[in-house]
């Protein structure tokens, strides 16, 4: 399954804690909900995959106006987010939608690029 989500990538952020209550920040929660919505539509009523999963995710964000940290079209700016945290956010959003649990992912590739903000996802069940 290949699809694109026209939203700006937001990296995973650790939940804050207020006493015993834990909560995610609003920006991250809204991103996760929006990405889950696009994933649900891409699944077209299919049940979540139950087998091993291979996923490739390309993240696109606008090029900063002024930055010394770039290499062609690849993004190496701190404000973009760590690639592992960006991937974690996607996997969290897909839990229960595209697959039962992110523990099913056995092969993952994530890349960051400059461009119109969106996320491109290629997800397949490994037989």
C-alpha positions in Angstrom: 0.0 0.0 0.0 1.4 3.4 -1.0 -0.2 6.7 0.0 0.6 10.3 0.8 -0.5 12.4 3.7 -0.6 16.1 3.0 0.4 17.2 6.5 3.6 18.5 8.0 5.7 15.9 9.8 5.8 16.2 13.6 8.3 14.1 15.6 7.4 12.0 18.6 7.6 13.8 21.9 7.7 12.2 25.3 4.5 12.5 27.2 4.5 15.2 29.9 3.5 14.2 33.4 1.3 16.0 35.9 1.2 13.9 39.1 0.1 10.5 37.9 -1.5 11.7 34.7 0.5 11.5 31.5 -0.4 13.4 28.3 1.1 14.2 24.9 1.4 17.8 23.7 -1.4 19.0 21.6 0.6 19.5 18.4 1.8 15.9 18.5 -1.7 14.5 19.4 -3.3 16.4 16.5 -0.6 15.2 14.1 -1.1 11.6 15.2 -4.9 11.8 14.8 -4.6 13.4 11.3 -2.1 10.8 10.1 -4.3 7.9 11.5 -7.2 9.4 9.5 -5.3 9.4 6.3 -4.0 5.9 7.0 -7.6 4.7 7.7 -8.7 6.1 4.3 -5.8 4.4 2.6 -6.7 1.0 4.1 -10.2 1.3 2.4 -12.0 -0.7 4.9 -9.4 -3.5 5.1 -8.5 -5.0 8.5 -5.1 -4.1 9.9 -2.2 -6.3 8.6 -1.5 -9.2 11.0 1.9 -10.4 9.7 5.4 -8.9 9.5 5.6 -5.3 8.1 8.0 -3.5 5.9 7.7 0.3 5.9 9.4 3.2 4.0 8.5 6.7 5.0 9.7 9.9 3.3 9.2 13.1 5.3 9.1 16.5 3.5 9.3 19.9 5.2 9.9 23.4 3.8 13.6 24.5 3.5 14.5 27.0 6.2 15.0 30.5 4.9 18.6 30.6 6.3 20.6 27.4 7.2 24.1 26.3 6.9 23.0 22.7 7.5 22.0 21.2 4.3 23.2 18.7 1.7 21.4 19.1 -1.6 17.7 18.2 -1.1 18.3 16.2 2.1 17.4 17.8 5.3 20.0 18.1 8.1 18.5 20.9 10.2 17.8 20.4 13.9 14.3 21.9 13.6 13.3 19.1 11.2 13.3 16.5 14.0 15.3 13.3 14.4 14.5 10.7 11.9 13.9 8.1 14.6 11.3 10.3 16.3 9.6 11.1 13.1 9.3 7.4 12.3 8.1 6.7 15.9 5.3 9.2 15.4 4.2 7.4 12.2 4.3 4.0 13.8 2.3 5.2 16.8 -0.4 6.6 14.4 -0.6 3.4 12.5 -1.1 1.1 15.6 -4.5 -0.5 15.2 -5.1 1.1 11.8 -2.6 -0.3 9.4 -1.2 -3.0 11.7 -2.1 -4.4 15.1 1.1 -3.3 16.8 4.3 -1.6 15.7 6.2 -4.7 17.0 5.1 -6.3 13.6 7.5 -3.9 11.8 10.7 -5.9 10.9 12.1 -3.5 8.2 11.9 0.3 8.4 13.4 3.0 6.3 12.9 6.7 6.9 14.3 9.7 5.0 14.0 13.5 5.4 13.7 15.9 2.4 13.0 19.5 1.8 9.9 20.3 -0.2 6.1 20.9 0.2 5.2 19.5 3.6 3.8 16.0 3.4 4.6 12.4 4.2 4.9 9.6 1.7 4.4 6.0 3.0 5.0 2.7 1.4 3.7 -0.1 3.6 3.7 -3.8 2.8 3.0 -7.1 4.6 6.0 -9.4 4.3 5.0 -12.9 3.3 
